[in-house]
Amino acid sequence: MKSAAKYLLLVLLLSACYKDEVVLEDLTTNMFDPDYTGPAFIDIVSVGLQQVQAGVWNQVVQVHVKSELFPNPRTYHLFVECLNDTSTEDMVQQPEGSDDFIYIKSNVELDSTYCYEFSLRVEYSNTRADEHCFIAQ
C-alpha cells in the first residue's frame, strides 16, 4: 500500500510540473507586440487638402481610434511619423477620452505621395505601427 501511495504521489508531482511548450511565434495578440496580428486600432476617416495661401497646401488626415478594442479604458496619444521626411507628432487626446484626431502635414506638394505610420502610445509603449499612403490631390 505504501509503494502505491509513493507511486501515486510521484505521478502527481511529475504531472503538476508539466507545462505546455511556449511557441513565441504564436504570441501575437498583445497590442504592444510589433508582430501583433489582431484588428487595426486606427481607421482613416478622411484625407483632404487645405489651401493655406496661393500655392501652399496642407494634407489633412482625420483619424479615428477604436478604443473599444483596448483591454480596459486608457488615456493614450496618437503617434504619427511621416515617412517622407521622418517628422513625428505625438498627438494628445483633446478632450481626454476623445477618439478622433486631425493630423495636418504642412506644405505638401500637389500630386506627391505621402506615407505615414500611425501608432498609439499608451504610457511608455507604442502599439504596432500601421502604414498609410495618400496622394496630395
C-alpha positions as CSV (number, residue, x, y, z in Angstrom):
1,M,0.0,0.0,0.0
2,K,2.8,2.4,0.9
3,S,4.5,1.8,-2.5
4,A,1.3,2.5,-4.3
5,A,0.9,5.8,-2.4
6,K,4.5,6.7,-3.2
7,Y,3.9,5.9,-6.9
8,L,0.7,7.9,-7.0
9,L,2.5,10.9,-5.2
10,L,5.3,10.7,-7.8
11,V,2.9,10.7,-10.7
12,L,1.0,13.7,-9.3
13,L,4.3,15.6,-8.7
14,L,5.5,14.9,-12.2
15,S,2.2,15.8,-13.9
16,A,1.9,19.0,-11.9
17,C,5.3,20.2,-13.2
18,Y,4.5,19.6,-16.9
19,K,3.9,22.8,-18.8
20,D,2.9,23.2,-22.5
21,E,5.7,24.4,-24.7
22,V,5.5,28.1,-25.5
23,V,5.7,28.9,-29.2
24,L,7.0,32.5,-29.4
25,E,5.7,32.9,-33.0
26,D,2.1,32.3,-31.7
27,L,2.3,35.1,-29.2
28,T,0.9,37.9,-31.4
29,T,-2.2,39.0,-29.6
30,N,-0.6,41.7,-27.4
31,M,-1.4,45.2,-28.9
32,F,2.2,46.3,-28.0
33,D,3.8,43.4,-29.8
34,P,5.4,44.5,-33.1
35,D,4.1,41.3,-34.7
36,Y,0.5,41.9,-33.4
37,T,-2.0,40.3,-35.8
38,G,-5.3,41.5,-34.3
39,P,-7.6,44.1,-35.8
40,A,-6.3,47.6,-36.5
41,F,-6.8,50.2,-33.8
42,I,-6.9,53.1,-36.3
43,D,-9.4,54.0,-39.0
44,I,-8.6,56.7,-41.6
45,V,-11.9,58.6,-41.8
46,S,-10.9,61.1,-44.5
47,V,-8.0,62.7,-46.3
48,G,-8.1,66.0,-47.9
49,L,-6.2,69.2,-48.8
50,Q,-6.3,72.6,-47.2
51,Q,-5.1,75.6,-49.1
52,V,-3.2,77.9,-46.7
53,Q,-2.3,80.5,-49.3
54,A,-1.7,80.6,-53.1
55,G,0.4,77.6,-53.9
56,V,0.7,76.4,-50.3
57,W,-1.2,73.2,-49.3
58,N,-1.6,71.1,-46.2
59,Q,-2.7,67.5,-46.2
60,V,-5.4,66.9,-43.6
61,V,-5.9,63.3,-42.3
62,Q,-8.8,62.6,-40.0
63,V,-8.1,59.5,-37.8
64,H,-10.5,57.6,-35.6
65,V,-9.1,55.3,-32.8
66,K,-11.1,52.2,-32.0
67,S,-10.5,52.4,-28.2
68,E,-13.2,49.8,-27.6
69,L,-10.5,47.2,-28.7
70,F,-8.3,48.2,-25.7
71,P,-8.3,45.7,-22.8
72,N,-9.5,48.4,-20.4
73,P,-10.2,52.2,-20.8
74,R,-6.9,54.1,-21.2
75,T,-5.6,57.6,-21.9
76,Y,-3.4,57.4,-25.0
77,H,-1.6,59.5,-27.6
78,L,-1.7,59.1,-31.4
79,F,1.9,58.9,-32.6
80,V,2.4,59.9,-36.3
81,E,5.6,59.6,-38.3
82,C,5.8,61.0,-41.8
83,L,8.0,58.5,-43.7
84,N,8.8,61.1,-46.4
85,D,10.8,63.3,-44.0
86,T,10.8,61.3,-40.7
87,S,9.0,64.1,-38.9
88,T,6.9,63.0,-36.0
89,E,4.0,64.3,-34.0
90,D,2.7,63.0,-30.6
91,M,-1.0,64.0,-30.5
92,V,-2.8,64.1,-27.2
93,Q,-6.5,63.3,-26.7
94,Q,-8.3,66.6,-26.7
95,P,-10.5,66.3,-24.7
96,E,-9.4,63.3,-22.8
97,G,-11.5,60.3,-23.9
98,S,-11.9,61.6,-27.4
99,D,-11.1,59.0,-30.1
100,D,-10.9,61.4,-33.1
101,F,-7.8,63.2,-34.2
102,I,-6.9,65.5,-37.1
103,Y,-3.3,65.3,-38.3
104,I,-2.1,68.1,-40.6
105,K,1.0,67.7,-42.8
106,S,2.1,71.2,-43.7
107,N,3.4,72.4,-47.1
108,V,2.8,69.3,-49.2
109,E,3.4,69.2,-53.0
110,L,0.4,68.5,-55.1
111,D,0.2,65.0,-56.7
112,S,3.0,63.7,-54.5
113,T,2.5,60.7,-52.3
114,Y,2.9,61.0,-48.5
115,C,3.3,57.9,-46.3
116,Y,2.6,57.9,-42.6
117,E,2.9,55.4,-39.8
118,F,0.2,55.7,-37.1
119,S,0.6,54.0,-33.8
120,L,-0.9,54.5,-30.3
121,R,1.3,55.4,-27.4
122,V,-0.1,54.2,-24.1
123,E,2.0,55.2,-21.1
124,Y,5.6,54.3,-22.3
125,S,4.8,51.8,-25.0
126,N,3.7,52.0,-28.7
127,T,1.4,49.7,-30.5
128,R,2.2,48.2,-33.8
129,A,2.5,51.0,-36.4
130,D,0.1,50.9,-39.4
131,E,1.4,52.5,-42.6
132,H,-0.9,54.5,-44.8
133,C,0.0,56.4,-48.0
134,F,-2.0,59.2,-49.6
135,I,-1.6,61.3,-52.8
136,A,-1.9,65.0,-52.2
137,Q,-4.8,65.8,-54.6
